[in-house]
Amino acid sequence: MVVRTSYPFLAASFYLSLAPAVHSFASYANDFVDPSKILSKTFPPTTIDSQQAIVSWANELATIGPWSVVQKSYTPPTGNKHDYASFAPYWWPDCSKVGNTTALTDEQIWTTCPYVVKDGEFNPDVRVLVNDIGSFGELSDAVLYSALAWAINGSSSYASAVNNWVKIWFVDPNSTMNPNLDYAQMQRGPNGQKGTHTGVLDLKSMVKIVSGVLILRDGKAAEWTSDVDDGLVSWAKAYIPWLETATIAIEERNSTNNHGSFYFNQLAALQILVGDKDGAKKTIDDYFNGIYLGQVTADGNQPLESARTRPYHYRAYNLAAMITNARLGSYVGYNAWNTTTTKGGTIQSAVDYAMAHFADEAASELYPVVGAVASTYGDPDGKYANFLLKNAGQSYPSDASFLWNQPLSDSGLVDTTNAALLAAPGVSWTTWMLWYLSCTVVMAFSVLDF
C-alpha cells in the first residue's frame, strides 16, 4: 500500500506542535498586578506559555460562576442571606458534656456544643452549607484572570463576564453582599454565633478584584460599564468605614502575623479602587512602619509563622501578603522593598530563608513569591530561576504569575522562535485558536490521503 501524506497535513502538524501545554490552575494567596504593566503589552516572548495559561484559567473559571452570597443554603443569625457568613476553619465541637440522649443534628451541634480550637486542623464541615469564602475566592480569581485574558487577546466576552460577576456580587440589590463581615469565621457553639477578627481575612483577595477592575477601567474596556463601576465604588465606600472602625476589624489590623499583613492588603487595595491613593499610601506606610518591623529576623525567619503547626505554609502565606503590600505601595509611589525590620530582615531575606527551609507539600506556595523577588531585586546568579527549575520543574514559565513577575529567566525552556510566531503583531489568541481549530479540520480530512 502506498502512503501519501498531504502538505496540508504536514502544515497542520507543524502548527499544532507549537501550541504550548497549559499549566494547571493555581489560586495564589494574594497578589497585586499593576494594570499599567499589563496594558503596555510589552510582554517578553518567553511569557507566551503563561499567557495561554491565563486565558485557559479564565475559561475554566467562567464555567463555575456567577457567584453571590445569597446562593448559600445557610441563613446567618440576622435571617438575611445578604450577610456574608463563614465558620472558623480550625474550631471543632466538643459535645461530650452536652447531655443529649439522641443524636444531634448538624444545626444543633453548631449552636449547642462548645467549640475548641485545633490549630492547623481544618474542620471539613465549615464549607458544607455555607461557602461564601469559597465563592468569593473563585470570584476574585475569575475577575483577575478574565481581565488579564481581555488584555491579552481583546475578546469582549472576558470583560463582559467580569462586568456581570461584579454586578451580581456587589451592585445588584437582589444579590449584593452587605458591606460588612459581622458573621465571618463564626466559631459556633452557644456563644459563637457572631463573627471574629480572623474572618476579616476572608476578603483578602479583594486585591485580585481591584487588579482586574483597574485593568478594565484603565484599558477603557467598552464592556466595563459606568453603572457597575459606580456601584462597586459605592459598595467599597460603605465597606471601608466598617473595615476601619468595627471592633473585629481593628483587632485584625492589630494582629502581628499574616492576618495583619493581609488586612493592609485589603484596605489599601480598596482605597486605590475608590481613588484615595493618599489613603492607600498611608495604609502601606502604617504596615511597613508597624507590624512588619517585627515579622522578620536578621536571618530571614518569620518567627510568628514558624511557630504555627504548618510553618512552611504560613511563611509562604505571609510572604504573599508582604509582597502584595510592597506592590500596592509601588503603585501609589511608596517604595518599601528595601525596608528593614527591627532585627535586620527584609522581604528578600525572608524569601531566601523560606527557600532554604521548605517542605515539598508547601513548595508550590513559594513559586510566585520567588518569582516576585527575582523580578524586583534581580537574579544575576540565577539563584531564583534555578530554584524554580529544580522544584517547580520545566513548567514554571507556563504559570500565570510568570507573566507579571518579569524580568525572570525562563531557563531556556520556552521556544521563543515559536513564541514570536504565535504572538505576531495583530494576531490575538482568538485568531490563533481559530487557526488551531482550522488545522484540526485539515488534519481530519488529510487522513483520507493515507
Secondary structure, DSSP 8 states (H G I E B T S, - for coil): ------HHHHHHHHHHTTS---------S-----HHHHHTT---GGGHHHHHHHHHHHHHHHTT----GGG-SS--TTS-TTS-EEE-TTEEE--TTS--SS---HHHHHHHS-EEE-TT---GGGGSS--HHHHHHHHHHHHHHHHHHHHHH--HHHHHHHHHHHIIIII-TTT---S--TEEEE--STT--S--GGGGGGGTTHHHHHHHHHHHHHTT-TTS-HHHHHHHHHHHHHHHHHHHHSHHHHHHHT-SSHHHHHHHHHHHHHHHHTT-HHHHHHHHHHHHTTGGGGT--TTS--HHHHTSSSHHHHHHHHHHHHHHHHHHHHHTT---TT---TTS--HHHHHHHHHHS--GGGHHHHHHHHHHHHHHH--TT-HHHHHHHHHT-TTGGGSTHHHHS-S---TT-S-HHHHHHHT-TT--HHHHHHHHHHHHHHHHHHGGG-
